[in-house]
Amino acid sequence: MPLFTDEITTLESPIDVMYLMHKVYMVHSDLVESLAEQAQEGGDLSEFQVNLDVWLKHLLYHAQTEDDYMTGPLKDKQLQDGRYPLKDNESEHDELRELGGSVLGSIEKDKAEVARILEEEDKEHQKLMTSVENVQAATKDVVIGERYGQSRSRRHLYASVMALRVNEFDHFENEEAFVLPIVKEQMSYDEELELARKLLIEDSAENPRWVIDLILSALEGTEKELLQELDAKFLALA
């Protein structure tokens, strides 16, 4: 399994596009952190603000789309094997306890693990959203604080950006290690392809391609070609 820090040479499944997206988002967030660090010494914040706005816009859309079209369906809808991973988990456990033996051990463990992973993903999302709110609040404090010469507001802003980056990294790492394998197991190829399209193209936006265009502009070589090939498959869905 590749990591978003590795060079991606193939997309074995449509949802593997998340590796490319995560890589681009981490590079951009690194830039924002660097600008926040520099801002501690004073100076204009316009470049920081522009890049922060881009980062948060993409991160918020990414997280919301995952909730709506990835973890949401995995929890609340019937999957390919007929399961409702979280809804059915408790009642199925009761039935399995009556069976006992090795069947209980293997099957119950599998279903409990799916439920645990999806619940953990919800917690990671909440931590991410809390960090976003902290950065937004710290950004406002910089404007107010500087009226009164409160330079510490810039230090707080830098600290909040660093915390958001840590939570972002943890979220992406957890998602790639535990959630994406469930997506591949439970969703059909066409369902994965539509999920990937939703992550990269916002149908209701004035410019629906604002996400994919940024990702494409940040990739080079094979990685860019992989996304272009996937984009062509999106067009075939229309």
C-alpha positions in Angstrom: 0.0 0.0 0.0 1.5 3.4 -1.0 1.6 6.4 1.3 0.7 9.9 0.2 4.4 10.8 0.9 5.5 8.2 -1.8 5.6 8.7 -5.5 2.3 7.2 -6.9 3.0 5.1 -10.0 -0.4 3.5 -10.5 -4.0 3.7 -9.4 -5.1 0.2 -8.7 -8.6 1.4 -7.9 -10.4 4.7 -8.5 -10.4 5.6 -4.8 -6.6 5.4 -4.8 -6.8 9.0 -6.2 -7.0 10.0 -2.5 -3.2 9.3 -2.3 -2.7 12.0 -5.0 -5.1 14.4 -3.3 -3.6 14.0 0.1 -0.1 14.5 -1.2 -1.1 17.8 -2.8 -3.0 19.0 0.2 0.0 18.2 2.5 2.4 20.2 0.3 0.0 23.2 0.3 -0.5 23.0 4.1 3.3 22.9 4.5 3.4 26.2 2.6 0.8 27.8 4.8 2.7 26.7 7.9 5.9 28.2 6.5 4.1 31.5 5.8 2.6 31.5 9.3 6.0 30.9 10.8 7.4 33.9 8.9 4.5 36.0 9.9 5.6 35.8 13.6 8.2 38.4 12.7 5.6 40.8 11.4 4.9 42.0 7.9 2.0 41.7 5.5 -0.4 38.7 5.9 -2.0 38.8 2.5 0.0 35.9 1.0 -0.7 33.8 4.1 -4.4 34.7 4.0 -4.8 33.7 0.3 -3.1 30.4 0.7 -4.9 29.7 4.0 -8.2 30.3 2.3 -7.4 27.8 -0.5 -6.2 25.2 2.0 -9.3 25.5 4.2 -11.7 25.6 1.3 -10.3 22.3 -0.1 -10.0 20.6 3.2 -13.6 21.4 4.2 -15.0 20.2 0.9 -12.8 17.1 1.1 -14.0 16.2 4.6 -17.7 17.0 3.9 -17.7 14.9 0.7 -16.1 12.0 2.5 -18.9 12.2 5.1 -21.6 12.4 2.5 -20.4 9.9 -0.1 -17.9 7.6 1.6 -18.2 6.9 5.3 -21.9 7.9 5.3 -22.9 5.2 2.8 -20.6 2.7 4.4 -22.5 3.2 7.7 -26.0 3.7 6.6 -26.6 1.9 3.4 -26.7 -1.8 2.4 -23.4 -2.8 1.0 -22.5 -5.3 -1.7 -22.4 -8.2 0.8 -25.8 -7.2 2.3 -24.3 -5.7 5.5 -25.0 -2.4 7.3 -21.7 -2.2 9.1 -22.7 0.0 12.0 -26.5 -0.5 12.2 -26.3 -4.2 12.0 -23.3 -4.6 14.2 -25.0 -4.8 17.6 -27.8 -7.2 16.6 -25.4 -9.4 14.7 -23.2 -9.6 17.7 -26.1 -11.0 19.7 -26.8 -13.6 17.1 -23.1 -14.6 16.8 -22.8 -15.0 20.6 -25.4 -17.8 20.3 -23.2 -19.6 17.8 -20.0 -19.5 19.8 -16.8 -21.2 18.8 -14.4 -20.1 16.1 -17.2 -18.7 13.9 -17.9 -16.2 16.6 -14.3 -15.3 17.0 -13.6 -14.6 13.3 -16.8 -13.1 12.0 -17.5 -11.0 15.1 -14.0 -9.6 15.1 -14.3 -8.6 11.4 -17.6 -6.8 11.9 -16.5 -5.1 15.1 -13.4 -3.9 13.3 -15.3 -2.3 10.5 -17.5 -0.5 13.0 -14.5 0.6 15.0 -12.7 2.0 12.0 -15.7 4.0 10.8 -16.2 5.4 14.3 -12.6 6.3 14.5 -12.9 8.1 11.1 -15.7 10.2 12.5 -13.5 11.1 15.5 -10.7 12.1 13.2 -13.0 14.3 11.1 -14.2 16.0 14.3 -10.7 16.7 15.4 -9.9 18.1 12.0 -13.0 20.4 12.1 -12.0 21.7 15.5 -8.6 22.5 14.3 -10.0 24.4 11.3 -12.2 26.4 13.7 -9.2 27.2 15.9 -7.2 28.5 12.9 -10.1 30.6 11.7 -10.5 32.1 15.2 -6.7 32.7 15.5 -6.7 34.5 12.1 -9.4 36.9 13.4 -7.5 37.4 16.6 -4.5 38.6 14.6 -6.5 41.4 13.0 -8.0 42.4 16.4 -4.7 41.9 18.3 -2.6 44.0 16.1 -4.8 47.0 16.7 -3.6 46.8 20.3 0.0 45.7 19.6 -0.6 42.2 20.7 2.1 40.4 18.7 1.3 37.1 20.6 -1.7 36.7 18.4 0.7 35.8 15.5 2.3 33.2 17.7 -1.1 31.7 18.5 -1.9 31.7 14.8 1.3 29.8 13.9 0.6 27.3 16.7 -3.0 26.7 15.5 -1.8 26.1 11.9 0.8 23.6 13.2 -1.9 21.8 15.1 -4.1 21.7 12.1 -1.3 20.2 10.0 -0.8 17.5 12.6 -4.5 16.6 12.7 -4.6 16.7 8.9 -1.7 14.3 8.6 -3.1 11.9 11.2 -6.5 12.0 9.4 -5.0 11.2 6.0 -2.8 8.5 7.5 -5.7 6.8 9.3 -7.9 7.1 6.2 -5.3 5.5 3.9 -4.4 2.7 6.3 -7.9 1.7 7.5 -10.8 3.3 5.6 -9.8 3.0 2.0 -9.4 -0.8 2.3 -13.0 -1.0 3.5 -14.1 1.2 0.5 -12.4 -1.2 -1.9 -14.0 -4.2 -0.2 -17.5 -2.9 0.0 -18.0 -0.6 -3.0 -18.2 -1.7 -6.7 -15.8 -0.2 -9.3 -18.6 2.1 -10.5 -19.4 3.3 -7.0 -15.7 4.0 -6.3 -15.4 5.9 -9.6 -18.4 8.1 -8.7 -17.0 8.7 -5.2 -13.7 9.8 -6.7 -15.6 12.1 -9.1 -17.5 13.6 -6.2 -14.2 14.3 -4.4 -12.7 16.0 -7.4 -15.7 17.7 -9.1 -18.3 19.7 -7.3 -21.4 19.6 -9.6 -23.2 22.5 -8.0 -20.3 24.9 -8.0 -19.9 27.8 -10.5 -16.7 26.2 -11.5 -17.2 22.4 -10.9 -13.6 21.6 -11.6 -12.0 23.8 -9.0 -10.8 20.8 -7.0 -9.4 18.7 -9.8 -7.8 21.7 -11.5 -5.8 22.5 -8.4 -4.7 18.9 -7.9 -3.7 18.7 -11.6 -1.7 21.9 -11.4 0.3 20.6 -8.5 1.2 17.2 -10.0 3.9 16.3 -12.6 4.9 13.3 -14.7 3.3 10.0 -14.0 1.1 11.2 -11.2 -0.4 13.9 -13.4 -1.0 11.4 -16.2 -2.8 9.1 -13.7 -5.2 11.8 -12.7 -5.8 12.8 -16.3 -6.6 9.2 -17.2 -9.1 9.1 -14.3 -10.6 12.4 -15.4 -11.3 10.9 -18.8 -13.2 8.1 -17.1 -15.3 10.7 -15.3 -16.3 12.2 -18.7 -17.4 8.8 -19.8 -19.8 8.7 -16.9 -21.7 11.8 -18.1 
